């Protein structure tokens, strides 16, 4: 039996098929250990010819043709039935696998006898997700945030799918991915996560052709969401786990129409239609424990929704959309080859004042100035000021777009503002180790921006780690590589510029140039050089540090 089968549903894939197939046929895994199964769902373009050409060139490629079903569900199900591999990896026709994806995913799956393996997603349709913060050998929905990753572009043990009768709904069913994943997650005994290698490239087509789109109604969309909720009910017992799993769809899907920007974009009958549909679903499908576990602002939205206060939700969204993060960063310092970055972040209202809590008679209440005049929001009590509170630094490779998470998290704190007012802040020191931060490997040559994610009182924001004062930070040497911290761009964002490798004299020269480039006076020094020398110095320096001598 083959180790894996890659199942690709195809409908009018055109030239995208060639790129997808190229990434699948050139995997580091030996071709005699896996197969690629294209299921052509009645394409009307030249997809059939393209697939036959690809199959004629690669012995481990198979093509199956069927009448059009109108959606990816049936071709995926047929692919599972026809598959000859122990594991099945789903890939969409527009997407690609990185060269070592199958090899790494299978190693993780076989080592742990996993039912499901998640590969780190990247590309133009994927933002940073802390689901992939680390590689996780074994987990389940009970102890990992798996419900935050509901796309089907994953690896599954075929016998697991067959044993539990887990299939995609067939025909035009919205949220079919979520329904499939909900059924799989609640039954999986072992799930593994490949977080140290960007495995699946999720690509947004310029023509929008990879979106299961088209106009929809509120009743249609949320009718299908009911199916996802029912799948969770079927796979769990009443209690904390069920509430935890349902909280994701309540927070992300159900509250979306009554949260900015959607609630501010829709008007009149359309807004009322969505409000009525999601309110009815909130009251009928979600047990009380789902709402009680939500953080402050999110829980308030839920209460206003269930009480039928649409005008209050619109006003709350008008105010919360103006909440911004404020980041304070100490001058970074090198410590044992790691860059120590200490930050404090808090959120401010639109008027620039801190988003706060008020302590009264032993209870916490959400910022009264934020809620002033919003009917039904007065004296909103907050049970847990730290519910869902989180903060972490991220690095983004500006060349590949990959996101990496240094091994640290910020800690929530309450800081007094006087007069019984307190603000929630996230604070702490993160050690960025350039030798291993990129999935256990050194930073690749180029520019890596430092960002900060924060979640406090139910308000999530991403901010640049920046310092208008541009404190000088000396470059560091990691092995034979130069890492030059730099405050750059219109926002003076912290960037780590990783230089290339070289012999000792070259490395010394690069460190000197990087030091000059990173020093606030470096640009002024460069402008005083003769034009010819300046051009050569600029050429040398930019190989190590992204600066310009203008």
C-alpha positions as CSV (number, residue, x, y, z in Angstrom):
1,X,0.0,0.0,0.0
2,X,1.2,3.5,-0.8
3,X,2.0,5.9,2.1
4,X,-0.2,8.7,0.8
5,X,-2.7,9.8,-1.8
6,X,-3.0,13.5,-2.7
7,X,-6.6,14.2,-3.8
8,X,-7.3,17.2,-5.9
9,X,-10.8,18.1,-7.0
10,X,-10.7,19.8,-10.4
11,X,-13.2,22.1,-12.2
12,X,-12.0,24.4,-15.0
13,X,-8.6,24.7,-13.4
14,X,-6.8,25.9,-16.5
15,X,-3.2,27.1,-16.1
16,X,-3.5,26.8,-12.3
17,X,-3.4,23.0,-12.7
18,X,0.1,23.2,-14.1
19,X,1.5,25.0,-11.1
20,X,-0.4,22.8,-8.7
21,X,0.7,19.6,-10.4
22,X,4.3,20.8,-10.6
23,X,4.4,21.2,-6.8
24,X,2.9,17.8,-6.3
25,X,5.0,15.8,-8.7
26,X,8.3,17.2,-7.5
27,X,7.9,16.4,-3.8
28,X,11.0,15.2,-1.9
29,X,9.1,11.9,-1.2
30,X,9.9,9.0,-3.5
31,X,7.3,8.9,-6.4
32,X,6.8,5.1,-5.8
33,X,5.5,5.8,-2.2
34,X,2.6,8.2,-3.0
35,X,0.1,9.0,-5.7
36,X,-1.6,12.1,-7.0
37,X,-5.3,11.6,-7.8
38,X,-7.0,14.4,-9.8
39,X,-10.9,14.1,-9.8
40,X,-12.2,16.1,-12.8
41,X,-15.7,17.3,-11.9
42,X,-17.0,17.7,-15.4
43,X,-14.7,20.6,-16.5
44,X,-15.7,22.4,-19.6
45,X,-12.4,24.0,-20.4
46,X,-9.1,22.3,-21.3
47,X,-8.6,20.8,-17.9
48,X,-9.1,17.2,-19.1
49,X,-6.4,17.6,-21.7
50,X,-4.0,19.2,-19.2
51,X,-4.6,16.4,-16.7
52,X,-3.9,13.6,-19.3
53,X,-0.8,15.4,-20.3
54,X,0.4,15.5,-16.7
55,X,-0.5,11.9,-16.2
56,X,1.4,10.8,-19.3
57,X,4.5,12.3,-17.9
58,X,4.3,11.0,-14.3
59,X,3.5,7.3,-13.5
60,X,2.2,8.2,-10.0
61,X,-0.5,10.5,-11.3
62,X,-4.1,9.2,-11.8
63,X,-7.1,11.0,-13.3
64,X,-10.7,10.2,-12.7
65,X,-13.5,11.9,-14.7
66,X,-17.1,12.4,-13.5
67,X,-20.2,14.4,-14.3
68,X,-20.3,17.9,-12.8
69,X,-21.5,17.9,-9.2
70,X,-21.2,21.7,-8.7
71,X,-19.1,21.8,-5.6
72,X,-15.8,20.2,-4.3
73,X,-17.5,17.8,-1.9
74,X,-18.3,14.9,-4.2
75,X,-14.9,14.9,-6.0
76,X,-13.1,14.8,-2.7
77,X,-15.3,11.9,-1.5
78,X,-14.7,10.0,-4.7
79,X,-11.0,10.7,-4.3
80,X,-11.0,9.1,-0.8
81,X,-12.8,6.0,-2.2
82,X,-10.3,5.6,-5.0
83,X,-7.2,6.4,-2.9
84,X,-4.6,3.7,-2.3
85,X,-2.6,5.5,0.3
86,X,-2.7,5.0,4.1
87,X,-3.1,8.8,4.4
88,X,-5.0,11.2,2.2
89,X,-3.9,14.8,1.7
90,X,-6.5,17.2,0.2
91,X,-5.2,20.0,-2.1
92,X,-7.2,22.5,-4.1
93,X,-6.4,22.9,-7.8
94,X,-5.3,26.5,-7.2
95,X,-2.9,25.7,-4.4
96,X,0.6,24.2,-4.0
97,X,2.6,22.1,-1.6
98,X,6.1,23.1,-0.5
99,X,8.7,20.6,-1.7
100,X,9.1,18.7,1.6
101,X,5.5,18.9,2.7
102,X,4.5,15.2,2.1
103,X,7.7,13.9,3.6
104,X,7.4,15.9,6.8
105,X,3.6,15.5,7.2
106,X,3.9,11.7,6.8
107,X,6.8,11.5,9.2
108,X,4.7,13.2,11.8
109,X,1.7,11.1,11.0
110,X,3.4,7.8,11.1
111,X,5.4,8.6,14.2
112,X,2.2,9.3,16.2
113,X,-0.3,7.2,14.3
114,X,-2.2,10.4,13.8
115,X,-5.8,10.6,12.6
116,X,-5.3,14.1,11.3
117,X,-2.2,16.2,10.5
118,X,-2.3,20.0,10.0
119,X,0.4,21.5,7.8
120,X,1.4,25.1,8.3
121,X,-0.5,27.2,5.8
122,X,1.0,30.3,4.0
123,X,0.2,32.3,1.0
124,X,-2.1,35.2,-0.2
125,X,-5.2,33.7,1.5
126,X,-3.5,32.9,4.9
127,X,-2.5,35.2,7.7
128,X,-0.5,34.3,10.8
129,X,-2.2,31.7,13.0
130,X,-0.9,30.6,16.3
131,X,-2.3,27.2,15.6
132,X,1.0,26.7,13.8
133,X,3.1,28.4,16.4
134,X,4.9,25.2,17.2
135,X,5.1,21.6,15.9
136,X,2.8,19.5,18.1
137,X,3.3,15.8,18.1
138,X,-0.1,14.8,19.7
139,X,-3.1,16.8,20.6
140,X,-7.0,16.8,20.4
141,X,-9.7,19.5,20.4
142,X,-9.7,19.2,24.1
143,X,-6.2,20.7,24.5
144,X,-5.4,22.6,21.3
145,X,-7.1,25.5,19.4
146,X,-7.9,23.2,16.4
147,X,-11.3,24.8,15.8
148,X,-9.4,27.9,14.6
149,X,-8.3,25.9,11.6
150,X,-11.4,24.6,9.7
151,X,-10.1,24.4,6.1
152,X,-9.8,20.8,4.8
153,X,-6.3,21.2,3.3
154,X,-4.9,18.6,5.7
155,X,-3.7,15.0,5.9
156,X,-6.1,12.4,7.1
157,X,-5.7,8.7,7.9
158,X,-8.0,7.1,5.3
159,X,-9.2,4.3,7.6
160,X,-10.2,7.0,10.1
161,X,-12.4,8.7,7.6
162,X,-14.0,5.4,6.4
163,X,-14.4,4.0,9.9
164,X,-16.4,7.0,11.1
165,X,-18.2,7.7,7.8
166,X,-16.8,11.2,7.6
167,X,-17.6,12.6,4.2
168,X,-18.0,16.0,2.7
169,X,-21.6,17.0,2.0
170,X,-22.3,16.8,-1.8
171,X,-23.8,19.5,-3.9
172,X,-23.8,23.2,-3.3
173,X,-23.4,23.3,0.4
174,X,-21.8,26.3,2.0
175,X,-19.4,25.8,4.9
176,X,-18.9,22.2,3.8
177,X,-15.3,22.5,4.9
178,X,-16.4,23.4,8.4
179,X,-18.9,20.6,8.6
180,X,-16.3,18.1,7.5
181,X,-13.7,19.3,10.0
182,X,-16.2,19.5,12.9
183,X,-17.1,15.9,12.4
184,X,-13.5,14.9,12.1
185,X,-12.1,16.9,15.0
186,X,-14.6,15.6,17.6
187,X,-13.8,12.0,16.7
188,X,-10.0,12.2,16.2
189,X,-8.0,10.6,19.0
190,X,-4.7,12.0,17.8
191,X,-4.0,15.2,15.9
192,X,-0.6,16.4,14.9
193,X,0.5,19.9,13.8
194,X,3.4,20.7,11.6
195,X,4.3,24.2,12.6
196,X,8.0,24.5,11.8
197,X,7.7,24.1,8.0
198,X,5.4,26.2,5.7
199,X,3.7,23.3,4.0
200,X,0.5,24.4,2.2
201,X,0.4,27.5,-0.1
202,X,-3.1,28.8,-0.1
203,X,-3.3,31.1,-3.2
204,X,-5.9,33.7,-3.9
205,X,-6.7,33.8,-7.6
206,X,-6.9,37.2,-9.2
207,X,-10.3,36.3,-10.8
208,X,-11.7,35.1,-7.5
209,X,-12.3,31.7,-9.0
210,X,-11.1,29.7,-5.9
211,X,-13.8,31.2,-3.7
212,X,-17.0,29.1,-3.2
213,X,-18.7,32.3,-3.8
214,X,-21.7,33.9,-5.4
215,X,-24.5,35.8,-3.8
216,X,-26.1,34.2,-0.7
217,X,-28.8,35.1,1.8
218,X,-28.5,35.2,5.5
219,X,-31.0,32.3,5.8
220,X,-29.0,30.2,3.4
221,X,-25.6,30.8,5.0
222,X,-26.6,30.4,8.6
223,X,-28.8,27.5,7.7
224,X,-25.6,25.7,6.8
225,X,-23.9,26.9,9.9
226,X,-26.6,25.2,11.9
227,X,-25.3,22.0,10.3
228,X,-21.9,22.6,11.7
229,X,-23.3,23.3,15.2
230,X,-25.4,20.1,15.0
231,X,-22.2,18.1,14.1
232,X,-20.6,19.4,17.3
233,X,-23.6,18.5,19.3
234,X,-23.6,15.0,17.8
235,X,-20.0,14.4,18.6
236,X,-19.9,15.8,22.2
237,X,-21.7,15.5,25.5
238,X,-23.3,18.6,27.1
239,X,-20.7,20.5,29.2
240,X,-17.5,22.5,29.0
241,X,-16.0,20.8,25.9
242,X,-19.1,21.3,23.8
243,X,-19.4,25.0,25.0
244,X,-15.7,25.5,24.1
245,X,-16.1,24.1,20.6
246,X,-19.3,26.0,19.9
247,X,-17.8,29.3,21.2
248,X,-15.7,29.6,18.0
249,X,-18.6,29.6,15.6
250,X,-20.6,31.9,17.9
251,X,-17.6,34.4,18.2
252,X,-16.5,34.2,14.5
253,X,-19.5,33.4,12.4
254,X,-22.6,34.3,14.4
255,X,-21.4,37.7,15.7
256,X,-19.8,38.8,12.5
257,X,-22.9,40.5,11.1
258,X,-23.3,42.5,14.3
259,X,-19.6,43.5,14.6
260,X,-17.6,46.0,12.7
261,X,-17.1,46.4,9.8
262,X,-20.2,44.4,8.6
263,X,-22.8,45.9,10.9
264,X,-21.7,49.3,9.8
265,X,-21.6,48.4,6.1
266,X,-25.1,46.9,5.8
267,X,-28.1,49.2,5.9
268,X,-31.9,48.9,6.2
269,X,-33.6,45.7,5.2
270,X,-30.4,43.8,4.6
271,X,-29.0,44.6,8.1
272,X,-32.3,43.7,9.7
273,X,-32.4,40.4,7.8
274,X,-29.0,39.3,9.0
275,X,-29.7,40.5,12.6
276,X,-33.0,38.5,12.8
277,X,-31.4,35.4,11.4
278,X,-28.3,35.3,13.7
279,X,-30.4,36.3,16.8
280,X,-32.8,33.4,16.2
281,X,-29.9,31.0,15.8
282,X,-28.1,32.4,18.9
283,X,-31.3,31.7,21.0
284,X,-32.0,28.3,19.5
285,X,-28.7,26.6,18.9
286,X,-26.2,27.7,21.6
287,X,-26.4,26.7,25.3
288,X,-25.9,29.5,27.9
289,X,-22.4,28.3,28.7
290,X,-21.2,29.4,25.3
291,X,-21.9,33.1,26.0
292,X,-20.7,33.1,29.6
293,X,-17.2,32.1,28.5
294,X,-16.8,35.1,26.2
295,X,-14.5,38.0,27.0
296,X,-15.9,41.4,27.9
297,X,-16.7,43.2,24.7
298,X,-17.6,40.0,22.9
299,X,-19.9,38.9,25.7
300,X,-21.6,42.3,25.6
301,X,-22.2,42.0,21.9
302,X,-23.8,38.5,22.5
303,X,-26.1,39.9,25.2
304,X,-27.2,42.8,23.0
305,X,-27.8,40.4,20.2
306,X,-29.9,38.0,22.2
307,X,-31.8,40.9,23.8
308,X,-32.7,42.2,20.3
309,X,-30.8,45.6,20.6
310,X,-29.6,46.2,17.0
311,X,-29.2,50.0,17.4
312,X,-27.0,49.4,20.4
313,X,-24.8,47.0,18.5
314,X,-24.4,49.5,15.7
315,X,-23.3,52.2,18.2
316,X,-21.0,49.8,20.0
317,X,-19.3,48.9,16.7
318,X,-18.9,52.6,15.8
319,X,-16.9,53.0,19.0
320,X,-15.0,49.8,19.2
321,X,-13.7,50.1,15.6
322,X,-11.7,53.2,16.8
323,X,-9.9,51.3,19.6
324,X,-6.2,51.1,18.8
325,X,-3.2,49.4,20.3
326,X,-0.4,51.4,22.0
327,X,2.9,49.7,22.1
328,X,5.9,50.7,24.2
329,X,9.2,49.0,23.6
330,X,12.4,49.2,25.5
331,X,15.7,49.4,23.5
332,X,16.4,45.8,22.4
333,X,19.6,44.3,23.6
334,X,21.6,41.3,22.6
335,X,21.9,38.5,25.3
336,X,23.8,35.3,24.6
337,X,23.1,35.5,20.8
338,X,19.4,36.3,21.3
339,X,17.7,39.7,20.8
340,X,15.8,40.6,24.0
341,X,12.7,42.7,23.2
342,X,10.6,44.0,26.1
343,X,7.2,45.4,25.2
344,X,4.1,46.6,26.9
345,X,0.8,47.0,25.0
346,X,-2.5,48.4,26.0
347,X,-5.6,49.5,24.0
348,X,-6.9,53.1,23.8
349,X,-10.4,54.4,22.9
350,X,-11.0,56.7,20.0
351,X,-10.4,59.7,22.2
352,X,-6.9,58.4,23.1
353,X,-7.8,57.5,26.7
354,X,-7.1,53.9,27.9
355,X,-9.7,51.2,27.4
356,X,-10.3,50.4,31.1
357,X,-12.2,48.6,33.8
358,X,-13.8,50.1,36.8
359,X,-13.7,48.3,40.2
360,X,-16.9,48.8,42.2
361,X,-18.2,46.8,45.2
362,X,-15.8,44.0,44.5
363,X,-16.9,43.6,40.8
364,X,-15.3,44.6,37.5
365,X,-17.3,46.7,35.0
366,X,-16.4,47.6,31.4
367,X,-15.3,51.1,30.6
368,X,-18.3,53.3,31.4
369,X,-17.1,56.1,29.0
370,X,-16.9,53.6,26.1
371,X,-20.5,52.5,26.8
372,X,-22.0,55.8,27.8
373,X,-25.5,56.2,26.2
374,X,-25.6,52.7,24.7
375,X,-28.9,51.2,25.7
376,X,-28.5,47.8,27.4
377,X,-24.8,48.2,27.9
378,X,-24.8,50.2,31.1
379,X,-22.9,48.7,34.0
380,X,-21.7,45.7,32.0
381,X,-20.1,43.4,34.5
382,X,-16.9,41.6,33.5
383,X,-16.4,38.2,35.3
384,X,-12.8,37.6,34.2
385,X,-10.7,40.6,33.1
386,X,-8.1,38.2,31.6
387,X,-10.6,36.0,29.6
388,X,-9.0,35.3,26.2
389,X,-6.2,37.8,27.0
390,X,-3.2,37.1,24.9
391,X,-0.1,38.8,23.4
392,X,2.9,37.7,21.4
393,X,5.5,38.9,19.0
394,X,5.7,37.7,15.4
395,X,8.3,38.0,12.7
396,X,7.3,38.2,9.1
397,X,9.8,37.4,6.3
398,X,9.1,40.2,3.8
399,X,10.4,38.1,0.9
400,X,8.4,34.8,1.5
401,X,5.6,36.3,3.6
402,X,6.2,33.5,6.2
403,X,5.2,34.3,9.8
404,X,7.3,33.0,12.7
405,X,6.6,33.0,16.4
406,X,9.5,33.5,18.9
407,X,9.2,31.2,21.9
408,X,7.5,33.5,24.4
409,X,4.2,35.0,25.3
410,X,3.2,38.2,27.0
411,X,1.5,38.2,30.4
412,X,-1.7,40.0,31.2
413,X,-1.6,42.6,34.1
414,X,-4.0,45.0,35.6
415,X,-2.5,48.5,36.1
416,X,-4.2,51.2,38.2
417,X,-5.1,54.5,36.6
418,X,-6.5,56.1,39.7
419,X,-10.1,56.7,40.8
420,X,-10.9,53.0,40.8
421,X,-10.0,52.6,37.1
422,X,-7.7,49.9,35.8
423,X,-6.3,49.0,32.4
424,X,-5.4,45.5,31.1
425,X,-2.0,45.4,29.6
426,X,0.1,42.7,28.1
427,X,3.8,42.9,29.0
428,X,6.9,40.8,28.9
429,X,10.3,40.1,27.3
430,X,10.7,38.0,24.2
431,X,14.0,36.5,23.3
432,X,14.3,36.3,19.5
433,X,16.9,33.7,18.6
434,X,17.9,34.3,15.0
435,X,19.6,30.9,14.9
436,X,16.3,28.9,15.3
437,X,13.3,31.2,15.1
438,X,12.4,30.2,11.5
439,X,11.0,26.7,12.4
440,X,14.2,25.6,14.1
441,X,16.4,27.2,11.4
442,X,18.3,30.5,11.1
443,X,16.6,33.6,9.6
444,X,16.9,33.6,5.9
445,X,18.8,36.5,4.3
446,X,16.6,39.5,4.0
447,X,14.3,41.8,6.1
448,X,12.1,40.4,8.8
449,X,9.5,42.8,10.4
450,X,8.6,42.5,14.1
451,X,4.8,42.7,14.9
452,X,2.7,42.2,18.0
453,X,-0.6,40.5,18.3
454,X,-2.8,41.5,21.3
455,X,-6.2,40.4,22.6
456,X,-7.6,42.2,25.6
457,X,-11.2,42.5,26.8
458,X,-12.4,40.9,23.6
459,X,-10.7,43.4,21.3
460,X,-7.9,42.0,19.1
461,X,-5.4,44.1,17.3
462,X,-2.1,43.6,15.4
463,X,0.5,46.4,15.7
464,X,4.0,47.2,14.6
465,X,6.7,47.0,17.2
466,X,8.0,50.5,16.6
467,X,9.9,53.3,18.4
468,X,9.9,56.9,17.1
469,X,13.0,57.6,19.1
470,X,14.9,54.9,17.1
471,X,17.2,53.8,19.9
472,X,20.5,52.4,18.5
473,X,20.9,48.6,18.6
474,X,24.2,47.1,17.6
475,X,24.2,44.3,15.0
476,X,24.8,40.8,16.2
477,X,26.7,37.9,14.8
478,X,24.9,34.5,14.8
479,X,27.4,32.0,13.5
480,X,28.8,33.6,10.4
481,X,25.6,35.6,9.8
482,X,25.1,39.3,10.6
483,X,21.7,40.3,12.1
484,X,21.2,44.1,12.0
485,X,18.2,45.4,14.0
486,X,16.9,48.6,12.4
487,X,14.0,51.0,13.0
488,X,12.7,51.7,9.5
489,X,9.8,52.8,7.3
490,X,7.3,55.5,8.0
491,X,6.3,53.8,11.2
492,X,9.9,53.3,12.5
493,X,9.1,49.6,12.8
494,X,11.7,47.2,14.2
495,X,13.2,45.1,11.5
496,X,15.8,42.4,11.6
497,X,18.0,42.4,8.6
498,X,19.8,39.1,8.1
499,X,23.0,39.3,6.0
500,X,24.7,36.6,4.0
501,X,27.5,34.3,4.9
502,X,31.2,34.9,4.2
503,X,34.7,34.4,5.5
504,X,36.0,36.3,8.5
505,X,37.2,39.4,6.8
506,X,34.0,39.8,4.8
507,X,31.9,39.1,8.0
508,X,33.9,41.9,9.8
509,X,33.3,44.3,6.9
510,X,29.6,43.5,6.9
511,X,29.3,44.0,10.7
512,X,31.0,47.4,10.3
513,X,28.7,48.4,7.4
514,X,25.6,47.1,9.3
515,X,26.7,49.1,12.4
516,X,26.9,52.2,10.4
517,X,23.6,51.6,8.6
518,X,21.8,50.9,11.9
519,X,23.3,53.9,13.7
520,X,21.1,57.1,13.5
521,X,24.0,59.0,12.1
522,X,24.9,56.4,9.5
523,X,22.9,58.0,6.7
524,X,24.4,61.4,7.3
525,X,27.9,59.9,7.2
526,X,27.1,58.1,3.9
527,X,26.0,61.3,2.2
528,X,29.4,62.9,2.9
529,X,31.2,60.2,0.8
530,X,32.3,61.0,-2.8
531,X,29.7,59.9,-5.3
532,X,31.6,56.9,-6.7
533,X,32.6,55.6,-3.2
534,X,29.1,56.3,-2.0
535,X,27.6,54.1,-4.7
536,X,30.0,51.2,-3.9
537,X,29.4,51.5,-0.1
538,X,25.7,51.5,-0.7
539,X,26.0,48.3,-2.8
540,X,28.0,46.6,-0.1
541,X,25.9,47.7,2.7
542,X,22.6,46.7,1.2
543,X,23.8,43.1,1.0
544,X,23.8,43.1,4.7
545,X,21.4,45.8,5.6
546,X,18.4,47.3,3.8
547,X,19.5,51.0,3.8
548,X,20.0,53.6,1.2
549,X,22.5,56.4,0.8
550,X,20.6,59.0,-1.1
